[in-house]
Amino acid sequence: MTNSTTSPEEDPPRPTWEDPYLEEVANRLMFSYDLEREFEVDDRTYEMYGIMQVESRTHIFHPLLNYGNHFSYDHLFVSTRSTVEVTDLEAHIELGHELADRWIATDEEHYNTDFTFVFLVSSITDEVTDFVESFELRKLLKLGYHGHYEINLVVVAPEREEIVASQNADVHRAFSTWKDVENVDRPGFIGRVLQSIRG
C-alpha cells in the first residue's frame, strides 16, 4: 500500500519591478491585490496593475443559509511619466467611465467597483493638486440597485516625497513609502465597503 500526500498549491510569486520604488509599493500591495506588470488597456500601458475582490456574505443562523451576497472590486492602474496635467487626469476619468461600461457586470450582487489611476511624476503642480484634492466621483448603476462605481486619482512625486489623492483613494497609503503604512487616519477600501453594507 502506498501512501501519498499532496501539499496545497502555493500562490505564484508576485511580479517584480526593477524600479526600487515600485518594488516597495508592490510589497505593500501584494497581500491585498493581484498584481501584474505592463498591463495594456486600449492604447495605454501601465507599469503596474492590481485588482482586489471583496465578497460580503449575509447569513441567518448558519453560513449555508446565506443571502444578499455582494461583490466589490478595486482596479488599480499605475503609470510613470515626466509630468501630468489636468487634461491627462480628465482623459483618465473618461477612461474610467468607459471601463465601467465594459467591465462591470451589473446585477443585484454587484455592490461597487473602484477605478484608481496613479501617476508617478517628478513634481506636482498646484493646478493638479487643486484638481485632485477636490475630485470625487461616484455613479449609481440603475439608481443604485446594481451598486455603483467610483473613479479615484493619485499623483505621486516619490523623490520629493509628495503625494496628492482624491477623497476616497485610500490606496495612496501604499504609495507614501516614506511613511509608516500602519499610520492611517481613515478606513481603507475594505473598511468602507463593510461599513456601507452594514449601514
C-alpha positions as CSV (number, residue, x, y, z in Angstrom):
1,M,0.0,0.0,0.0
2,T,1.4,3.3,-1.0
3,N,0.6,6.4,0.9
4,S,0.8,9.7,-0.9
5,T,0.3,13.2,0.3
6,T,-0.2,16.4,-1.7
7,S,0.5,19.8,-0.4
8,P,-1.7,22.8,-1.2
9,E,-0.6,24.7,-4.3
10,E,1.4,27.7,-3.4
11,D,0.4,31.1,-4.8
12,P,2.6,32.1,-7.7
13,P,5.2,34.7,-6.8
14,R,4.2,38.2,-7.5
15,P,5.8,40.1,-10.4
16,T,9.0,42.1,-9.7
17,W,9.9,45.6,-10.9
18,E,13.4,46.9,-11.5
19,D,12.3,50.3,-10.1
20,P,13.0,50.1,-6.3
21,Y,10.1,52.4,-5.6
22,L,7.6,50.2,-7.4
23,E,9.1,47.2,-5.7
24,E,8.4,48.7,-2.3
25,V,4.9,49.6,-3.4
26,A,4.3,46.1,-4.6
27,N,5.4,44.8,-1.2
28,R,2.7,46.9,0.4
29,L,0.0,45.8,-2.1
30,M,0.7,42.2,-2.6
31,F,-1.4,40.9,0.3
32,S,-4.5,42.8,-0.9
33,Y,-4.1,43.0,-4.7
34,D,-3.3,40.5,-7.5
35,L,-0.6,42.4,-9.4
36,E,0.5,42.4,-13.0
37,R,3.3,44.2,-15.0
38,E,2.9,46.0,-18.3
39,F,-0.8,45.9,-18.3
40,E,-2.5,47.2,-21.5
41,V,-5.8,48.9,-21.8
42,D,-6.7,50.1,-25.3
43,D,-3.6,52.1,-26.4
44,R,-2.2,52.7,-22.9
45,T,0.3,50.6,-21.0
46,Y,0.6,50.7,-17.2
47,E,3.7,49.6,-15.4
48,M,1.6,48.2,-12.6
49,Y,-2.0,46.9,-12.5
50,G,-3.7,45.4,-9.5
51,I,-7.1,44.0,-8.7
52,M,-8.8,43.4,-5.4
53,Q,-12.0,41.5,-5.0
54,V,-14.1,41.5,-1.8
55,E,-17.1,39.3,-1.2
56,S,-19.5,40.1,1.6
57,R,-22.0,37.4,2.7
58,T,-25.1,37.8,4.9
59,H,-26.5,34.6,6.5
60,I,-29.2,33.5,9.0
61,F,-28.2,31.0,11.8
62,H,-25.8,29.1,9.6
63,P,-23.3,30.1,6.8
64,L,-25.0,27.8,4.4
65,L,-28.3,29.8,4.7
66,N,-26.9,32.9,3.2
67,Y,-28.5,35.7,1.2
68,G,-27.6,39.1,0.0
69,N,-24.1,38.3,-1.2
70,H,-22.3,41.4,-2.5
71,F,-19.1,41.8,-4.5
72,S,-16.8,44.8,-4.6
73,Y,-13.8,45.3,-6.8
74,D,-10.9,47.7,-6.9
75,H,-8.9,48.2,-10.1
76,L,-5.5,49.9,-9.8
77,F,-3.6,51.4,-12.7
78,V,-0.1,52.9,-12.2
79,S,1.9,54.8,-14.8
80,T,5.2,56.7,-14.8
81,R,5.6,59.9,-16.7
82,S,7.7,63.1,-16.6
83,T,4.7,65.2,-15.8
84,V,1.0,65.2,-15.6
85,E,-1.5,67.9,-16.4
86,V,-5.2,68.3,-15.6
87,T,-6.0,67.3,-19.2
88,D,-4.3,63.9,-18.6
89,L,-6.4,63.4,-15.4
90,E,-9.6,64.3,-17.3
91,A,-8.7,61.8,-20.0
92,H,-8.3,59.0,-17.4
93,I,-11.6,60.0,-15.8
94,E,-13.2,59.4,-19.2
95,L,-11.3,56.1,-19.4
96,G,-12.8,55.1,-16.1
97,H,-16.3,55.7,-17.3
98,E,-15.5,53.6,-20.4
99,L,-14.1,50.7,-18.4
100,A,-17.1,50.8,-16.1
101,D,-19.4,50.3,-19.1
102,R,-17.2,47.4,-20.4
103,W,-16.0,45.7,-17.2
104,I,-18.8,45.8,-14.7
105,A,-21.4,43.0,-14.7
106,T,-24.4,44.9,-13.5
107,D,-26.6,42.8,-11.3
108,E,-28.0,42.8,-7.8
109,E,-24.9,41.2,-6.4
110,H,-22.6,44.0,-7.6
111,Y,-22.0,46.4,-4.8
112,N,-19.2,48.7,-6.0
113,T,-16.2,48.9,-8.3
114,D,-13.4,51.4,-7.9
115,F,-11.1,52.5,-10.7
116,T,-8.0,54.2,-9.3
117,F,-5.4,55.8,-11.5
118,V,-2.0,56.6,-10.0
119,F,0.6,58.8,-11.8
120,L,4.3,58.8,-10.8
121,V,5.9,62.1,-11.7
122,S,8.9,64.2,-10.9
123,S,6.9,67.1,-9.4
124,I,3.3,68.0,-8.8
125,T,1.9,71.4,-10.0
126,D,-0.5,73.5,-7.9
127,E,-3.2,73.1,-10.6
128,V,-3.0,69.3,-10.4
129,T,-3.1,69.4,-6.6
130,D,-6.2,71.6,-6.6
131,F,-7.9,69.4,-9.1
132,V,-7.1,66.1,-7.4
133,E,-8.0,67.2,-3.9
134,S,-11.4,68.5,-5.0
135,F,-12.2,65.5,-7.2
136,E,-14.8,62.9,-6.1
137,L,-16.9,60.9,-8.5
138,R,-19.4,58.2,-7.7
139,K,-22.0,57.0,-10.2
140,L,-25.0,54.9,-9.3
141,L,-25.9,52.0,-11.5
142,K,-29.7,51.5,-12.2
143,L,-30.5,54.0,-9.4
144,G,-28.2,52.1,-7.0
145,Y,-30.0,48.7,-7.4
146,H,-26.9,47.4,-9.2
147,G,-24.5,49.2,-6.9
148,H,-22.2,52.0,-8.0
149,Y,-18.7,52.7,-9.2
150,E,-16.1,55.3,-8.2
151,I,-13.1,56.9,-10.0
152,N,-10.1,57.9,-7.9
153,L,-6.9,59.8,-8.7
154,V,-3.5,59.7,-7.0
155,V,-0.4,61.7,-8.1
156,V,2.9,61.0,-6.5
157,A,6.4,62.6,-6.7
158,P,8.4,59.9,-5.0
159,E,11.8,61.7,-5.0
160,R,10.2,64.7,-3.4
161,E,8.1,62.6,-1.0
162,E,4.9,64.4,-2.1
163,I,1.5,62.9,-2.8
164,V,-2.0,64.1,-3.5
165,A,-5.0,61.9,-3.6
166,S,-8.7,62.3,-4.2
167,Q,-11.2,61.8,-1.4
168,N,-11.7,58.0,-1.5
169,A,-8.3,56.9,-2.9
170,D,-7.3,55.0,0.2
171,V,-4.6,53.1,-1.7
172,H,-2.5,56.3,-1.5
173,R,-1.0,54.9,1.7
174,A,0.8,52.2,-0.2
175,F,2.5,54.8,-2.4
176,S,3.6,57.0,0.6
177,T,6.6,54.8,1.1
178,W,8.3,57.4,3.2
179,K,5.6,56.9,5.8
180,D,4.7,54.0,8.1
181,V,1.9,52.1,6.3
182,E,0.3,51.3,9.7
183,N,-0.3,55.0,10.4
184,V,-3.8,55.6,9.0
185,D,-6.4,58.1,9.8
186,R,-9.4,56.8,7.8
187,P,-10.8,53.4,6.9
188,G,-9.5,51.7,3.7
189,F,-11.3,50.2,0.8
190,I,-12.4,47.1,2.6
191,G,-13.4,49.1,5.7
192,R,-15.6,51.5,3.6
193,V,-17.3,48.6,1.8
194,L,-18.2,46.8,5.0
195,Q,-19.3,50.0,6.8
196,S,-21.6,50.8,3.8
197,I,-23.1,47.3,3.6
198,R,-23.7,47.1,7.3
199,G,-25.2,50.7,7.4
